[in-house]
């Protein structure tokens, strides 16, 4: 069974926010909601890193565990989605999620029972694929078209990886090996240069 996952390579992310913009444009996400955002750690200090963060589609999703009406469900691909027709807007998922993925639209707070919104991994919702109802509530269903999430496709440095967890792991593993090899090569060249200057 495929397990669709996101991974953001902090060594490559340049905080351009192309992933955020692509998501908002592709799905016409309401104002005040960001299904994806870029977070910078140690801003302006040595060791500064940026990460693109959204719903990580957890295997054992805490949002689903605390939902009192069971509006969250996991697809066969391992994508965690929610049904806005069932959602009562209690906000429990917002507090349970360590990534802050479920959000309220700015015009519908707790008192008015607004429906939560979250990253769908571009997999739509429970309605029929490519239906107008699905697009209106959840945005475009790119997975049904055989495509990956647009946020990952628009990442210019390929810092944001999306797809089958095994393939994402393989890509990242190769990057780590290449980074280690380049450091080792630099060290060898440096040592050779030192030997030549003696």
Backbone as CSV, one residue per row, in Angstrom:
resi,resn,N_x,N_y,N_z,CA_x,CA_y,CA_z,C_x,C_y,C_z
1,UNK,0.843,-1.191,0.000,0.000,0.000,0.000,0.881,1.244,0.000
2,UNK,0.600,2.155,-0.892,1.383,3.396,-0.976,1.085,4.281,0.226
3,UNK,2.116,4.922,0.718,1.962,5.893,1.794,2.492,7.213,1.283
4,UNK,1.607,8.083,0.902,2.017,9.380,0.374,2.536,10.254,1.520
5,UNK,3.699,10.853,1.309,4.325,11.670,2.344,4.971,12.912,1.748
6,UNK,5.119,13.923,2.594,5.885,15.130,2.278,7.217,15.059,3.021
7,UNK,8.230,15.658,2.439,9.483,15.881,3.163,10.085,17.176,2.655
8,UNK,10.518,18.038,3.576,11.178,19.280,3.183,12.644,19.211,3.585
9,UNK,13.509,19.362,2.596,14.955,19.331,2.800,15.408,20.734,3.213
10,UNK,15.733,20.904,4.487,16.098,22.224,5.021,17.384,22.763,4.404
11,UNK,18.214,21.892,3.861,19.456,22.333,3.224,19.190,22.999,1.880
12,UNK,18.009,22.741,1.311,17.692,23.278,-0.018,16.654,24.398,-0.004
13,UNK,15.827,24.461,1.019,14.739,25.458,1.052,15.325,26.868,1.129
14,UNK,14.873,27.751,0.222,15.382,29.124,0.174,14.326,30.144,0.590
15,UNK,13.235,29.672,1.182,12.173,30.543,1.701,11.569,31.430,0.613
16,UNK,11.369,30.877,-0.584,10.806,31.667,-1.684,9.276,31.726,-1.624
17,UNK,8.653,30.810,-0.866,7.196,30.740,-0.702,6.447,30.373,-1.986
18,UNK,7.130,29.783,-2.963,6.454,29.334,-4.180,5.446,28.236,-3.853
19,UNK,5.769,27.382,-2.878,4.862,26.298,-2.489,3.570,26.856,-1.894
20,UNK,3.694,27.890,-1.076,2.533,28.524,-0.443,1.632,29.156,-1.497
21,UNK,2.234,29.903,-2.409,1.488,30.585,-3.471,0.823,29.586,-4.404
22,UNK,1.554,28.533,-4.773,1.005,27.517,-5.673,-0.230,26.859,-5.064
23,UNK,-0.152,26.543,-3.782,-1.281,25.906,-3.091,-2.500,26.823,-3.062
24,UNK,-2.285,28.081,-2.695,-3.412,29.018,-2.600,-4.071,29.233,-3.964
25,UNK,-3.254,29.338,-5.016,-3.807,29.572,-6.346,-4.500,28.342,-6.909
26,UNK,-3.915,27.181,-6.705,-4.454,25.947,-7.278,-5.815,25.586,-6.697
27,UNK,-5.976,25.821,-5.396,-7.195,25.374,-4.710,-8.119,26.508,-4.305
28,UNK,-7.749,27.744,-4.640,-8.547,28.909,-4.242,-8.849,28.853,-2.741
29,UNK,-7.785,28.677,-1.972,-7.898,28.586,-0.511,-8.413,29.912,0.028
30,UNK,-9.374,29.888,0.960,-9.940,31.141,1.475,-8.906,32.016,2.176
31,UNK,-9.153,33.321,2.150,-8.266,34.281,2.789,-8.159,33.980,4.279
32,UNK,-6.963,34.055,4.813,-6.752,33.784,6.229,-6.341,32.357,6.514
33,UNK,-6.421,31.469,5.512,-6.026,30.073,5.678,-4.824,29.800,4.784
34,UNK,-3.793,29.208,5.341,-2.650,28.739,4.564,-2.516,27.246,4.786
35,UNK,-2.824,26.465,3.777,-2.659,25.025,3.919,-1.181,24.659,4.029
36,UNK,-0.334,25.524,3.529,1.121,25.338,3.609,1.753,26.661,3.970
37,UNK,2.804,26.631,4.801,3.518,27.852,5.152,5.000,27.537,5.311
38,UNK,5.828,28.556,5.166,7.264,28.387,5.324,7.662,28.954,6.675
39,UNK,8.337,28.148,7.469,8.776,28.524,8.810,10.293,28.639,8.803
40,UNK,10.815,29.737,9.365,12.263,29.927,9.447,12.710,29.784,10.895
41,UNK,13.730,28.977,11.095,14.289,28.724,12.418,15.627,29.450,12.512
42,UNK,15.892,30.097,13.651,17.117,30.882,13.863,17.256,31.970,12.796
43,UNK,16.201,32.717,12.594,16.182,33.750,11.548,17.289,34.786,11.773
44,UNK,18.150,34.964,10.785,19.221,35.943,10.845,20.418,35.538,11.674
45,UNK,20.446,34.311,12.149,21.555,33.825,12.977,22.290,32.704,12.241
46,UNK,23.493,32.383,12.671,24.188,31.235,12.083,23.358,29.961,12.262
47,UNK,23.306,29.153,11.241,22.508,27.926,11.298,21.056,28.135,10.910
48,UNK,20.728,29.275,10.302,19.354,29.564,9.894,18.878,28.514,8.893
49,UNK,17.664,28.026,9.092,17.062,27.037,8.201,15.593,27.392,7.978
50,UNK,15.100,27.072,6.796,13.688,27.265,6.485,13.069,25.927,6.127
51,UNK,11.809,25.760,6.501,11.080,24.531,6.230,9.685,24.863,5.724
52,UNK,9.250,24.143,4.726,7.880,24.254,4.243,7.039,23.252,5.025
53,UNK,6.013,23.747,5.726,5.238,22.906,6.641,3.765,22.880,6.232
54,UNK,3.187,21.702,6.276,1.751,21.517,6.029,1.324,20.259,6.784
55,UNK,0.153,19.745,6.466,-0.273,18.472,7.041,0.710,17.404,6.579
56,UNK,1.218,16.616,7.506,2.193,15.576,7.171,1.526,14.226,6.914
57,UNK,0.198,14.173,6.948,-0.561,12.958,6.654,-0.017,11.780,7.459
58,UNK,-0.098,11.967,8.767,0.463,11.019,9.729,-0.185,9.639,9.607
59,UNK,0.608,8.614,9.904,0.082,7.246,9.903,-0.947,7.056,11.021
60,UNK,-0.692,7.677,12.158,-1.619,7.623,13.292,-1.965,9.072,13.638
61,UNK,-2.818,9.679,12.819,-3.069,11.123,12.881,-3.728,11.549,14.188
62,UNK,-3.089,12.491,14.933,-3.689,12.964,16.181,-4.974,13.747,15.945
63,UNK,-5.097,14.398,14.781,-6.337,15.132,14.490,-7.526,14.177,14.429
64,UNK,-7.310,13.010,13.810,-8.384,12.017,13.714,-8.703,11.415,15.079
65,UNK,-7.681,11.286,15.918,-7.879,10.679,17.244,-8.759,11.531,18.137
66,UNK,-8.688,12.866,18.001,-9.456,13.730,18.903,-10.776,14.212,18.310
67,UNK,-11.028,13.951,17.039,-12.263,14.451,16.406,-13.487,13.760,16.997
68,UNK,-14.415,14.515,17.588,-15.581,13.885,18.230,-16.616,13.350,17.249
69,UNK,-16.547,13.775,15.975,-17.547,13.322,14.994,-16.924,12.444,13.907
70,UNK,-15.660,12.077,14.057,-14.958,11.207,13.104,-15.057,11.699,11.659
71,UNK,-14.749,12.975,11.472,-14.798,13.501,10.103,-13.493,13.260,9.348
72,UNK,-12.444,12.818,10.049,-11.171,12.524,9.389,-11.139,11.072,8.936
73,UNK,-10.543,10.846,7.785,-10.379,9.479,7.283,-9.090,9.410,6.474
74,UNK,-8.580,8.196,6.299,-7.339,7.983,5.564,-7.646,7.222,4.287
75,UNK,-7.157,7.729,3.160,-7.396,7.078,1.869,-6.488,5.854,1.719
76,UNK,-6.699,5.102,0.650,-5.859,3.931,0.384,-4.406,4.321,0.154
77,UNK,-4.170,5.564,-0.270,-2.806,6.052,-0.488,-2.165,6.577,0.784
78,UNK,-2.892,6.564,1.885,-2.346,7.051,3.146,-2.492,8.545,3.343
79,UNK,-3.369,9.189,2.567,-3.607,10.627,2.689,-4.714,10.855,3.710
80,UNK,-4.459,11.711,4.692,-5.455,12.016,5.730,-6.316,13.177,5.244
81,UNK,-7.598,12.909,5.078,-8.554,13.919,4.616,-9.659,14.082,5.642
82,UNK,-10.459,15.121,5.471,-11.598,15.310,6.365,-12.825,15.679,5.543
83,UNK,-13.968,15.357,6.105,-15.243,15.596,5.446,-15.862,16.864,6.025
84,UNK,-15.942,17.913,5.221,-16.475,19.190,5.711,-17.967,19.132,5.994
85,UNK,-18.654,18.165,5.425,-20.096,18.037,5.705,-20.339,17.502,7.114
86,UNK,-19.380,16.761,7.645,-19.513,16.199,8.996,-18.903,17.123,10.043
87,UNK,-17.854,17.866,9.658,-17.113,18.731,10.591,-18.057,19.711,11.304
88,UNK,-17.884,19.837,12.633,-18.701,20.773,13.416,-17.908,22.001,13.848
89,UNK,-16.640,22.059,13.466,-15.828,23.237,13.782,-15.478,23.381,15.244
90,UNK,-15.290,22.276,15.945,-14.977,22.353,17.380,-13.535,22.818,17.627
91,UNK,-12.641,22.589,16.664,-11.260,23.044,16.790,-10.339,22.092,17.520
92,UNK,-10.814,20.918,17.945,-9.945,19.978,18.646,-8.750,19.581,17.784
93,UNK,-8.999,19.364,16.488,-7.918,18.940,15.589,-6.840,20.016,15.493
94,UNK,-7.250,21.271,15.542,-6.305,22.386,15.477,-5.307,22.317,16.628
95,UNK,-5.805,22.016,17.818,-4.948,21.948,19.000,-4.150,20.649,19.064
96,UNK,-4.671,19.564,18.475,-3.986,18.272,18.535,-2.852,18.166,17.524
97,UNK,-2.957,18.864,16.404,-1.966,18.729,15.334,-0.670,19.444,15.694
98,UNK,0.481,18.740,15.686,1.748,19.402,16.019,2.233,20.343,14.921
99,UNK,1.640,20.260,13.731,2.057,21.100,12.607,1.109,22.270,12.360
100,UNK,0.029,22.365,13.139,-0.936,23.445,12.955,-1.638,23.383,11.612
101,UNK,-1.843,22.180,11.091,-2.401,22.029,9.745,-3.884,22.402,9.657
102,UNK,-4.780,21.847,10.480,-6.184,22.254,10.382,-6.347,23.710,10.826
103,UNK,-7.072,24.491,10.037,-7.249,25.915,10.333,-8.684,26.331,10.065
104,UNK,-9.089,27.402,10.772,-10.390,28.010,10.520,-10.247,29.099,9.471
105,UNK,-11.184,29.197,8.545,-11.204,30.388,7.690,-11.397,31.622,8.562
106,UNK,-10.830,32.772,8.155,-10.851,33.967,9.005,-12.251,34.502,9.250
107,UNK,-13.219,34.190,8.376,-14.567,34.729,8.556,-15.482,33.774,9.317
108,UNK,-14.940,32.672,9.829,-15.786,31.724,10.539,-15.033,31.180,11.748
109,UNK,-15.211,31.828,12.889,-14.504,31.417,14.101,-15.311,30.379,14.868
110,UNK,-14.825,30.019,16.054,-15.448,28.944,16.833,-16.947,29.157,17.048
111,UNK,-17.333,30.371,17.417,-18.734,30.617,17.781,-19.688,30.370,16.621
112,UNK,-19.234,30.588,15.381,-20.141,30.434,14.244,-20.054,29.059,13.596
113,UNK,-19.328,28.137,14.250,-19.227,26.760,13.759,-18.694,26.686,12.325
114,UNK,-17.596,27.359,12.078,-16.969,27.278,10.763,-16.383,25.902,10.545
115,UNK,-16.200,25.530,9.290,-15.618,24.237,8.952,-14.107,24.365,8.884
116,UNK,-13.404,23.393,9.391,-11.949,23.404,9.335,-11.497,23.210,7.892
117,UNK,-10.267,23.676,7.625,-9.666,23.486,6.304,-8.237,22.994,6.528
118,UNK,-7.752,22.108,5.668,-6.388,21.588,5.805,-5.869,21.124,4.451
119,UNK,-4.569,20.864,4.422,-3.927,20.325,3.222,-4.570,18.985,2.861
120,UNK,-4.826,18.806,1.577,-5.438,17.565,1.096,-4.458,16.707,0.303
121,UNK,-3.183,17.098,0.236,-2.187,16.433,-0.599,-2.665,16.436,-2.055
122,UNK,-3.443,17.462,-2.392,-4.053,17.600,-3.732,-4.861,16.354,-4.097
123,UNK,-5.556,15.781,-3.098,-6.338,14.566,-3.326,-7.838,14.801,-3.211
124,UNK,-8.274,16.057,-3.199,-9.700,16.353,-3.155,-10.352,15.997,-1.841
125,UNK,-11.548,15.434,-1.936,-12.310,15.089,-0.739,-13.202,13.897,-1.006
126,UNK,-14.228,13.699,-0.168,-15.075,12.504,-0.302,-16.041,12.530,-1.494
127,UNK,-16.243,13.695,-2.119,-17.133,13.763,-3.275,-16.517,13.052,-4.476
128,UNK,-17.296,12.909,-5.535,-16.799,12.277,-6.757,-15.605,13.050,-7.302
129,UNK,-14.610,12.312,-7.821,-13.418,12.937,-8.382,-13.782,13.912,-9.490
130,UNK,-13.174,15.076,-9.447,-13.314,16.144,-10.452,-14.715,16.754,-10.512
131,UNK,-15.532,16.529,-9.478,-16.863,17.146,-9.464,-16.744,18.591,-9.000
132,UNK,-17.745,19.398,-9.342,-17.719,20.804,-8.930,-17.823,20.929,-7.408
133,UNK,-18.563,20.009,-6.771,-18.696,20.033,-5.307,-17.352,19.764,-4.645
134,UNK,-16.602,18.816,-5.194,-15.280,18.515,-4.643,-14.363,19.717,-4.780
135,UNK,-14.362,20.343,-5.954,-13.473,21.488,-6.160,-13.837,22.654,-5.250
136,UNK,-15.144,22.883,-5.090,-15.591,24.015,-4.271,-15.172,23.858,-2.810
137,UNK,-15.241,22.644,-2.279,-14.919,22.423,-0.863,-13.440,22.146,-0.607
138,UNK,-12.787,21.420,-1.523,-11.439,20.921,-1.232,-10.372,21.330,-2.245
139,UNK,-10.777,21.860,-3.369,-9.800,22.222,-4.391,-9.609,21.113,-5.410
140,UNK,-8.615,21.304,-6.244,-8.383,20.383,-7.361,-7.827,19.041,-6.870
141,UNK,-8.265,17.962,-7.510,-7.815,16.611,-7.174,-6.734,16.191,-8.173
142,UNK,-5.492,16.573,-7.893,-4.379,16.265,-8.784,-3.966,14.795,-8.713
143,UNK,-4.144,14.153,-7.558,-3.781,12.738,-7.452,-4.623,11.881,-8.385
144,UNK,-5.904,12.224,-8.520,-6.779,11.482,-9.435,-6.354,11.683,-10.887
145,UNK,-5.632,12.776,-11.160,-5.118,13.036,-12.509,-3.754,12.379,-12.721
146,UNK,-3.238,11.710,-11.697,-1.929,11.073,-11.794,-0.777,12.035,-11.576
147,UNK,-1.044,13.162,-10.910,-0.015,14.169,-10.661,0.287,14.247,-9.177
148,UNK,1.422,14.856,-8.846,1.796,15.092,-7.457,1.253,16.441,-7.000
149,UNK,1.268,16.722,-5.701,0.831,18.035,-5.213,1.609,19.163,-5.882
150,UNK,0.889,20.236,-6.216,1.507,21.338,-6.947,2.590,22.033,-6.135
151,UNK,2.457,22.072,-4.815,3.467,22.731,-3.992,4.838,22.111,-4.231
152,UNK,4.895,20.782,-4.316,6.172,20.097,-4.539,6.650,20.293,-5.972
153,UNK,5.734,20.299,-6.915,6.126,20.479,-8.312,6.650,21.876,-8.582
154,UNK,6.172,22.863,-7.823,6.599,24.255,-8.042,7.867,24.623,-7.276
155,UNK,8.365,23.743,-6.437,9.560,24.052,-5.646,10.773,24.118,-6.571
156,UNK,11.353,25.308,-6.697,12.436,25.521,-7.662,13.725,24.808,-7.282
157,UNK,13.963,24.595,-5.998,15.195,23.929,-5.560,14.953,22.448,-5.262
158,UNK,13.729,21.980,-5.462,13.334,20.606,-5.149,13.596,20.267,-3.683
159,UNK,13.427,21.275,-2.831,13.552,21.045,-1.394,12.340,20.284,-0.882
160,UNK,11.166,20.583,-1.442,9.929,19.946,-0.997,9.677,18.709,-1.861
161,UNK,9.718,17.554,-1.219,9.491,16.284,-1.907,8.112,15.765,-1.521
162,UNK,7.412,15.165,-2.472,6.098,14.588,-2.201,5.925,13.338,-3.039
163,UNK,5.220,12.366,-2.486,4.945,11.141,-3.224,5.009,9.939,-2.319
164,UNK,5.223,8.779,-2.922,5.318,7.537,-2.173,6.476,7.628,-1.175
165,UNK,6.222,7.249,0.053,7.206,7.401,1.130,8.529,6.717,0.813
166,UNK,8.490,5.545,0.194,9.727,4.833,-0.127,10.553,5.589,-1.162
167,UNK,9.873,6.164,-2.162,10.597,6.917,-3.187,11.181,8.203,-2.617
168,UNK,10.418,8.880,-1.778,10.907,10.105,-1.136,12.124,9.786,-0.277
169,UNK,12.066,8.672,0.465,13.205,8.260,1.299,14.437,7.971,0.455
170,UNK,14.233,7.301,-0.690,15.367,6.983,-1.570,16.026,8.248,-2.101
171,UNK,15.206,9.210,-2.517,15.748,10.474,-3.040,16.551,11.186,-1.967
172,UNK,15.991,11.268,-0.765,16.689,11.966,0.315,17.962,11.233,0.719
173,UNK,17.900,9.908,0.749,19.081,9.110,1.100,20.224,9.370,0.118
174,UNK,19.907,9.442,-1.170,20.926,9.730,-2.191,21.514,11.130,-2.002
175,UNK,20.680,12.081,-1.638,21.175,13.436,-1.382,22.169,13.448,-0.220
176,UNK,21.845,12.731,0.838,22.722,12.685,2.011,24.066,12.050,1.636
177,UNK,24.009,10.971,0.862,25.249,10.311,0.433,26.076,11.268,-0.419
178,UNK,25.424,11.989,-1.343,26.142,12.937,-2.197,26.740,14.077,-1.388
179,UNK,26.018,14.551,-0.385,26.555,15.614,0.469,27.785,15.114,1.231
180,UNK,27.690,13.902,1.745,28.827,13.324,2.454,30.011,13.123,1.530
181,UNK,29.747,12.685,0.305,30.825,12.460,-0.661,31.502,13.772,-1.032
182,UNK,30.716,14.844,-1.185,31.318,16.125,-1.556,32.188,16.673,-0.423
183,UNK,31.776,16.456,0.810,32.587,16.892,1.949,33.875,16.084,2.005
184,UNK,33.766,14.788,1.752,34.949,13.936,1.774,35.903,14.312,0.640
185,UNK,35.352,14.614,-0.545,36.195,15.020,-1.666,36.918,16.321,-1.351
186,UNK,36.192,17.245,-0.724,36.813,18.513,-0.364,37.964,18.279,0.600
187,UNK,37.735,17.378,1.554,38.781,17.076,2.518,40.006,16.461,1.864
188,UNK,39.798,15.577,0.883,40.906,14.947,0.180,41.678,15.994,-0.604
189,UNK,40.965,16.871,-1.310,41.633,17.920,-2.083,42.419,18.834,-1.163
190,UNK,41.844,19.159,-0.015,42.501,20.043,0.941,43.786,19.395,1.451
191,UNK,43.698,18.101,1.775,44.877,17.387,2.268,45.951,17.320,1.179
192,UNK,45.538,17.063,-0.056,46.494,17.011,-1.168,47.162,18.371,-1.374
193,UNK,46.355,19.434,-1.242,46.910,20.788,-1.421,47.936,21.067,-0.330
194,UNK,47.632,20.618,0.900,48.579,20.818,2.001,49.876,20.058,1.733
195,UNK,49.762,18.851,1.199,50.948,18.055,0.911,51.802,18.715,-0.173
196,UNK,51.132,19.333,-1.163,51.874,19.963,-2.252,52.610,21.216,-1.784
197,UNK,52.061,21.897,-0.773,52.699,23.134,-0.308,53.852,22.861,0.631
198,UNK,54.025,21.647,1.087,55.107,21.337,2.031,56.423,21.227,1.307
